[in-house]
Every structure is written in structure tokens, then in C-alpha cells.
């Protein structure tokens, strides 16, 4: 049967990368308690937007992201997380660098909350 689909697309590195990026964003944006079946799921990054920006807050956000990735995305290895605040524009920025060892793919994700 050539040329016909049975309803499934081939999983490519690109598809896998997009699915993982979607999952990572979902983990970072979801507010803890938002998912009734798992109240611990999520970082809830927006809730930190109006906190006083301090080095301790940045460290706490990094630790929370690492903990969530280890729990809910164990298939990725987090290489680096940078958290920065802009008082001028009331923006919180997270840069996440990670790799997917099973397919030897590296990726970066930038999240801006304002």
C-alpha cells in the first residue's frame, strides 16, 4: 500500500522537538493546582511577574523549573536556565537550554511574561 496513510504520521526529530517544546512550555506556564488531577504540576511563571526581582527569586524560579522538569519531563536534560527581570517593561524572561539524550538533540526555549 504505497501512497496511503493509515492515520498516523511518521515521528520525526522535528515533530518530537515540537512536542517536547510544547510540553516544556505547558509545565512552565501552568499554575500549580490548575490541574485538578495533579495539583503539584506546573511552575506558574506568571505569578512571579510582580514579585520584587531579587537574586533569591531568580534562584527559586530556576530550582522550581528544574524540579518540575525532573518530575514531568524526565526525558530532557536541562543544561542552563537564565532568569532575568526588566523593571522598565515589567517583563520576566526565562531562557532554557536543554537536550534530549535519546535523539541527541539540543534546543533552547525563551519565555517572556509581561
C-alpha positions as CSV (number, residue, x, y, z in Angstrom):
1,X,0.0,0.0,0.0
2,X,2.1,2.9,-1.1
3,X,0.7,6.4,-1.1
4,X,-2.0,5.7,1.5
5,X,-2.0,6.8,5.1
6,X,-3.4,4.7,7.9
7,X,-3.9,7.7,10.1
8,X,-0.5,8.1,11.7
9,X,2.3,10.4,10.7
10,X,5.9,9.3,10.9
11,X,7.5,10.7,14.1
12,X,10.5,12.8,13.0
13,X,13.0,14.6,15.1
14,X,11.2,17.9,14.2
15,X,7.9,16.6,15.4
16,X,9.4,15.2,18.6
17,X,11.2,18.5,19.2
18,X,8.0,20.5,18.8
19,X,6.0,18.1,21.1
20,X,8.7,18.4,23.8
21,X,8.9,22.2,23.4
22,X,5.1,22.3,23.8
23,X,5.3,20.1,27.0
24,X,8.0,22.3,28.5
25,X,6.0,25.5,27.9
26,X,3.0,23.8,29.4
27,X,4.9,22.9,32.5
28,X,6.3,26.4,32.9
29,X,3.0,28.3,32.2
30,X,0.6,26.0,34.2
31,X,-0.2,27.3,37.7
32,X,0.2,24.7,40.4
33,X,-3.3,23.5,41.4
34,X,-4.7,24.3,37.9
35,X,-4.8,20.6,37.0
36,X,-7.2,19.0,39.4
37,X,-5.7,15.5,38.9
38,X,-2.2,16.7,39.8
39,X,-2.1,19.8,42.0
40,X,1.7,19.8,42.0
41,X,2.1,20.1,38.2
42,X,3.4,23.4,36.9
43,X,5.7,26.3,37.6
44,X,3.1,29.1,37.2
45,X,5.7,31.5,35.9
46,X,3.2,34.4,35.6
47,X,2.7,34.6,39.3
48,X,6.3,35.8,39.8
49,X,5.9,38.7,37.4
50,X,5.1,41.3,40.1
51,X,7.4,39.9,42.8
52,X,10.3,42.0,43.9
53,X,13.1,40.9,41.5
54,X,16.0,39.6,43.6
55,X,18.7,37.1,43.1
56,X,16.9,34.8,45.5
57,X,13.7,35.0,43.5
58,X,15.6,34.1,40.3
59,X,17.3,31.1,42.1
60,X,13.9,30.0,43.4
61,X,12.4,30.1,39.9
62,X,15.3,28.1,38.5
63,X,15.0,25.5,41.2
64,X,11.3,25.2,40.6
65,X,11.8,24.8,36.9
66,X,14.5,22.1,37.4
67,X,12.3,20.2,39.9
68,X,9.3,20.3,37.5
69,X,11.4,19.1,34.5
70,X,12.8,16.3,36.5
71,X,9.3,15.2,37.6
72,X,7.3,15.8,34.5
73,X,9.8,15.8,31.6
74,X,12.5,13.3,32.7
75,X,13.3,12.7,29.0
76,X,15.1,16.0,28.8
77,X,18.3,17.2,30.5
78,X,18.3,20.9,31.5
79,X,21.7,22.4,30.6
80,X,21.1,26.0,31.7
81,X,18.4,28.3,32.9
82,X,18.7,32.1,32.9
83,X,16.1,34.2,34.7
84,X,16.1,38.0,34.2
85,X,13.7,40.8,35.1
86,X,13.2,44.1,33.3
87,X,11.7,46.8,35.6
88,X,11.3,49.2,32.7
89,X,8.9,46.9,30.8
90,X,7.6,44.7,33.7
91,X,8.9,41.6,31.9
92,X,10.2,38.3,33.3
93,X,12.3,36.4,30.9
94,X,13.4,32.7,31.2
95,X,15.9,31.2,28.8
96,X,16.1,27.5,29.0
97,X,18.7,25.3,27.3
98,X,18.2,21.6,27.2
99,X,18.9,18.4,25.3
100,X,17.0,15.2,24.5
101,X,19.6,12.5,25.0
102,X,17.6,9.7,23.3
103,X,17.8,11.5,20.0
104,X,20.9,13.7,20.7
105,X,19.1,16.9,20.0
106,X,19.8,20.3,21.7
107,X,17.3,23.1,21.9
108,X,16.6,26.5,23.5
109,X,13.4,28.0,24.7
110,X,12.7,31.6,25.5
111,X,9.7,32.6,27.6
112,X,8.8,36.2,28.2
113,X,6.0,37.2,30.5
114,X,4.8,40.7,30.7
